[in-house]
Structures are given as C-alpha cells and as structure tokens.
Amino acid sequence: MAFSDILKLKKVQEIKEEKIFIKNAIIGFGVFAIDLCSHLNKLEPGSSKILTADAINEDNLKLLGPSLIRGEDNIAEVSKLIPDLEVYKSQFYKELKFHEFGKRTKPQNLLWGEEFFTADHVNATLEDLLPILKEENLIERTIEQSLVVKISKIEKAVPEELINQANFKITCTNGLVIECEQIFYSHTPDSFYELFKDKRVLSDNFVAFCESTKTPCALYFQMELEEAIADSKNTYFFPLSFTHDWGHFIGEFENLEKGQLARFVTFINKEETTEEDISKKLRLLKKNFEKSFEKFDERKCREYVILRENTYCPKIDDNYLAEEKDELEKLTFIGFNAPFSATLRKRENFEDSILGTSLLTRALLVQRLIKGESAINL
C-alpha cells in the first residue's frame, strides 16, 4: 500500500454541529499553533481554536530528526536567546569511514532538502525556545481549545454581520462548516492552495509562492538504544545507495540517562513509496549502523517509524509576498514554512541575516512578530 493510500485511512472525531463561528481558526497542530492559540485566547478568551486532523498528544509536540538550527544566520539568532551553544559539524559515510563536507572526498549527490543539513548546527530544546511548553496541563488545555476535523475546502466569504465577521468558510469532511474572521495556517502554503476553492482570485505571485513550498513526505526513523554507540554529536549522512542517487538517511544521536536516541530522516515520494520500500530503507540504515558503530546491537534497541505528509521547506522566498497589500486579507501563515509577509515587513526593519533564516529559527521570528502585531491590533 502506498503512503498516499495510508493517509486516507485517518479517522477524525465526530462533531454534530452543522455550522459554527470561530474568530481565529488556527489550522494545523504543533508547537507554534499551540503557542499562538494560547496567546490569542489570553488576549481575548474563547476567540481561537486549533483545527487539526492529527492526534493531540505530547508525541506531536516533539521535533523529529536532526537539528533544525543550522548555518551562521540561524545559529546567530538562536544564540541571542541561548548563548554559548556548542557548534557541531556534519559528515558523510563513504569508503568505510566518515568525511566532513567541503573536503577532498565528495559525497553522493545531495537530493531535495539534504544540503541544509550539511551546515554546522547547534542543539537547543523547544522548551527553552518556547516557554509555553513548560506550562502544566498544556495538553489538556490544548484539547479544550481544539477541534479534531479534516478539512475538505476553504472559501473566501463576505461578512454579513457586524460582530462575527465571517471572512472565510471552512468545510470539513464530516459536514461541519466553520466560519471565521481570521485564518492562521501552519501547514505548507502549498497545501493551503490545494484546499482553497476559488483559485481564480489568487494572483500569479501568490500561487508561485505557494507552489514553491511544495515538499515531499518525510520518513523519520527513531531508535532507542540501550547503550551509547556514537561518541560524536555531529550529523551523520548515510547514502541509500553508493551506485544510485537515492538520497540519504540523515541524523544524529542524543544522549539519554541510559543509552542513546538515534534520530534520522529521509525524504520520500508518497505516490511512489510502498510499505515494502520503507522496510527496505530501514534495513539498510541498520546495516550502516552495524558497519559504522561496533557497539550497535539490533536486539538492544526499540524502533519507531513516523511518516509525515508534509515536511519543512528549507528555503522560503519572501519576495513573492513583499508587496504592500497581502494577497488574502486575514490570512497569515505561521510555523516552519511561513514567510515574512508584507504585513510583518511594514512593522519591522529586516536585516539580511534575519531574512536569511530558515526552518525553526525563522518560525520563531515570524511567531514573535505575529504575536506582537496581534496585541497591537486588538
């Protein structure tokens, strides 16, 4: 069964209401959706809800795979919050040993998204970057502020009331219709474009921006090891083939109180990948572990496989949305694939280093700007 077919098997919570109004609809679950929903509800109690088809639990609050804070610009911004972080390098496996990037020996060709992980990185916990994650009863409060639904389409609407300004209509697969004043969208902009019904009203620039954020699926492989097998906190690249350009498994080892956690990722095409293909990839990674780490024992580990339909876009081109007026009023992208949109640009003077940020660092900066703007506009 292909991964695209597996996705169709997701179950959602049954909701009896036919139509409801939510002032701020935050589409997509994750740390930035939770942080923003909590912030908006503190400013105006009951104004905001998260709409998600994913399970609401602690596992979905964790970042998977290798570090997402890489390169000079990203490290410099995070170091303003957490100084003196140790910097680690990336290395690839070839000819039975590891090599650093940029040296004489060359790696297998890098495929989509892989170059980002060749840069130096630092490790920082989400709790240190987003204080809300340290609050008690976070999951319970998040469940109260969420609806578990699967969205089938999003439409622009014309407000008919002065108080409840319905600028958008969100239709769910179970028949529920949600009208809202604002949408904060945390999935990839490309997935918003797919859900938005009347594509004719969108400008070429907006469409180009959305399409530029299209990403493959991410296959995450985590392994809890009873004893440590790697001495380095560097990022490891293991090729899926030494004769074909099939990409890499990319990951790191995190020390636990006992043993280590291996956190690896590779990117896949959901239309072409089957469960058998995934099993082959995982067997290959374990074989690489056996060759590279003497202490690795498959019998002394616990494995977890996680498939994510959309992954993080390593490069966001803000120029598409740099005009004075935003494409869709009352629509704001948040999270890993969010741009510094025209609205945010008007309130801040951006340095080149800030515009050069990506993934986790950029998401933090965009979140800070959105929260500052929401407090002003209220």
N, C-alpha and C positions, 0 to 999 in steps of 0.2 A: 504493500500500500504506500503510495507516495505521500510525502508530508502534506501536500496541498489537500489530500483527501482526509488525512488525520484531523486537520483543522476544522473540518465540517462537523466533527463529532462532538464539539464543545457543547456543554449544557449550560443553560442560564436559569436564573431564578424566575419563577412565575410571578407576575405582577398583574393585579386585577384592574387597576385604574386604566381608563381609556385615554385621558388627556390630563396633563399636569403642567404647572408653570414653575420654572426654576430660574431665578435671576441670573446666576452664574453656573453654567454647565461646564464642568472640567472633565474632558473626555480622555480616558486612559488612566491606568493605575500605575503608581510608582512613587518614589520619594518626593519628586517635585510636585506631583498632583496633590499629594497629602499635605505638603508644606503650604502650598498656595490655598488649598481649600480651608485649612485651619486658619490661615491668616485672614482670608476674606470673611469667614464666619465670626472671627473675633471683632472685625470692624463692623459687621452687620449680621448679627445672629440669624441663622437659618437661611441665609441668602444663597448658599452654594452647596452643590453636591457633585461627587465624583461619579461618572458613568463608566462602568468597566465590565468587560466580559471575563476578566481574569479573577481567579480566587484572591480573596483579601486575607493574606496571612503574612507572617514575618519572612517567609522564604522569598516572597516577591518584593521585599524591600532591600534585598541584598544585591550588590553589583556582582555580576558573574565575570569569569575570565580574568585576563591580566589587567594590570593597572591602566586606568584611562587618563592619567595625568602625565603627559609626555611632551617633550620639546621645551625649548627655552621660554617661550611666551606663557605656556600653561604652567610650568613649574614656577616662574616668577610671580604669577598672580596668586597661586595657592600658597606660596611662601610668605605672602603678606598676612595670611591668616594663621599659618603654622610655620614658623621659621625653623631653620636648621634641619630640614628634612634631608636624609641621605639619598644621594642620586645613584641609580643603578643602570647598567647597560643592557643591551640586547645581543644575543649571539645565536648563530645558526649551526645546525649539525650537518657535517659533510666530511667524508673520508674518515669516518670513525672518531671524529673529535669535534669540539666546538670552536667556532671562529667568530670574532667580532665583525660587525658590519663596517664597511669602509676600508677594509684591509685588502691585501693582495688576493686572497681567496674569495671567489664570488659565490653567492648563494644561488639556489634555484630561482627562476623568475618569480617575482612577487605578484600576486593577483590582487583583486579588488580589496581595499581596506587594509592590506597587510603592511604597507610601507609605514603607516602611522606607528605601528608597534616596534619599528626598528629604532626609534628615537629613545634617548635616555629617559628614565622615568623616576618618579617618587611614589611612595605609598602613603596614603592618608585615609583614615576611616571616614565613612559617611557621617558618623555621629559627630566627629569633630567639625565637619563642614556644614552640617545641617542640624542645629541643636534640637529641633523638634523631635528627632529620632530618639532622644534620651528621655522624653516625657513618658510618664506612667500611663498605662491603659490606652496607648496610642492605637492599637489595632481595634479595640472595642469602639473608640470614638470614631475611627475611620469607617467602620462598618455602619455606624449610625448616620454618617454623612455621605453614604454611597448608595447607588442603585446598581445591581448586577444585571446588566442588559446587553444585548448585542444589537448594534446599530445597523440598520439597513440603508438609510439615506439621510442626508442633511439638506435642508432647503432654506433659502432666504425668505423671510416673511415681512409683511408690512404691519407695524403695530396698530392695533385697533383700540387700545386702552391707554390712558394717560399714566396709570400707575404701573401695571405689569406690561412693560414694553417688550413685546414678542418680536424680536428681530430675526430669530431663527426657529425652524421647526425640525425636530429630530425624531425620526420614525424608527421604532425598534422592531425586531423580528417577531416579538410576542404581541404586537398590536398597540403597544403603548406609544403615545405621541407626547413628546416633551417640547414645550415652547420655552424659549429662554431669551434673555436680553443679551447676554454675552456668552461666547464660547472660548474657553481656554483649551487648546488642543495639544496633547503631549505625545501623540504618536507621530510618525513621519508625516510631513506635509503632503507627500505623495499619496498616502492613504486617505487624507482629507479630500484630496482632489478626486479620488475614486468614489468616495461617498457623496460628494456634492452633486446634486441633481442637475441644475441648470448651468452647464459648463459654458454656455454661450456668453454669459455675463462676465466671465473672467477674462482679464487682459492676457496678452501673449506673455508678458513678463511674469505674471503670477503663475501661469501654467508652467513656464520654463523653470521657475524656482521650484515648484512642487515636484516636477519630474526629475530635477537634479538631485533630489533627496531620496530617490528610489534606492532601496537597499535589498540585498539578498537575505536569506534566513541565516541565523547564527546557531550553530550546533555547539553547545557547551558541554564539556566533559569534566566532572569533578571527581576526585578520588581521595578519600580519607585514608591516609597511610598510618599504620600502627607505629612505625619508626621513621625518622627523617632519612631521606635518601639523597637529597641535594644540599650542598653547602652554600650555594650562591643564591641570592635573591634577584639575580639577573633574569631577563625574559629569554625563554628558550623557543627557538623555531625548529620544528621537526617537519621535513618535507613529506608529503603524502606519497611522493614518488621521486626517485632520482633520475628517471628517464622521461617523465612527462611533466608538464606544467599543471599540476593538480592542486597547487597551493600548499599551505602549511597548517599544522596544528601549532598554535601559539599560546604560551602560558608561563606560569610562574608557580613557585612553591611558597606557601605561607606556613610558618612555624606555629604549631599549636602547643598546648600544655603537654600533650603527649603525641609525638609523631608530627606529620605534616599534612597540609591540604594542597593537592595539585589542582590548579585552576587553568583549564585550557579551552580554546575556542578555535573553530574553523568555520568558514562561510560556505553555504551550500545553496543550490538552486532548488526551490521547493517543488518545482514542476518535474524535475528530473531525478530527484533523490528518493530512494525507497528505504524501507527499514533494513533491508539486507545491505544496502550501501553504507548506512550508518554503522551497522555492526562491523563491517569490514574496516571502516576508518578507525573505530575504537580498538580493534585488534591490532592494527598497525601501530597506533600510538603506544600501546602496552609493549609491543615488541621493541620499539625505540627506547622505552624506559629500561627494558632488560639489557639492551646493548650499552646504554649510557650510564646507568646507575647500578653499581654492584649490589647494593642493599635492597633493590626492589624485589618484592615477592608478591605476586598477584594474589596469593592466598591470604595475605595480611593487609587487605585493603577493602574498602567499601566504595562502590561506584555509583555515580549519579549522572544521568544524561538528561539535558534540558534543551528543548527546541524552542527558539523564539522566531516568530514570523517576520518581525522587522528588527533590524539591528541599528546601531548608531551610525550616522553619516559622518565620516571623518572630515569632510570639507563642506562648509556652508558658504554659499556666495550671497552676501548681503546686498550686492549691487542690484539684484533683481527687484528688491523691495525698498530701494533707497529714495523713492520719490516722496514728495511732501505728503500725499494722501495715501493711507493704507488701502490695499486692494478691497478688502471687505471690512467695513467698519464693525467694530465689536467682535472681531475675531483676532485672537492672539495665540501664537504658537509658543509653547513652553517646553522645557526639557532639553534633551541631548541634541535634538535636530532643529532647535529654534534659531531664527535669525535675529540680528539686531535690527528690528523693523524701523520704518520711518518714524513711528510714534516714539519709540525709545531713543532714536538718534536725536530727535528735536530737544530732548530734555538733557542730554549728556554730550560732553565733548569727548569723542572717542580717539584714543591713541591707536597707532598702527598695531602695537603689541596686543591691545585688547581685541581688535578686530581679527587678529591672527589666532585667537584662542579657539579651542575645539573641544568637543565632547563634554566631559564632566566640568572642566573649568568654565567653558562658555555657558553651559546650563546654569551654573551658579551665578554668573554675572547677569545673565538675562533675568533669572529669578529675582535677584536683588532689585533690578530696575523696575520690573513689573510690580513688585510689592510696594516699592516707593511711589510709583505712579498711582496705584490703586488707592493708597492712603490720601494722596493729594486730590484725586478726583472725587472721593467720597464726600 
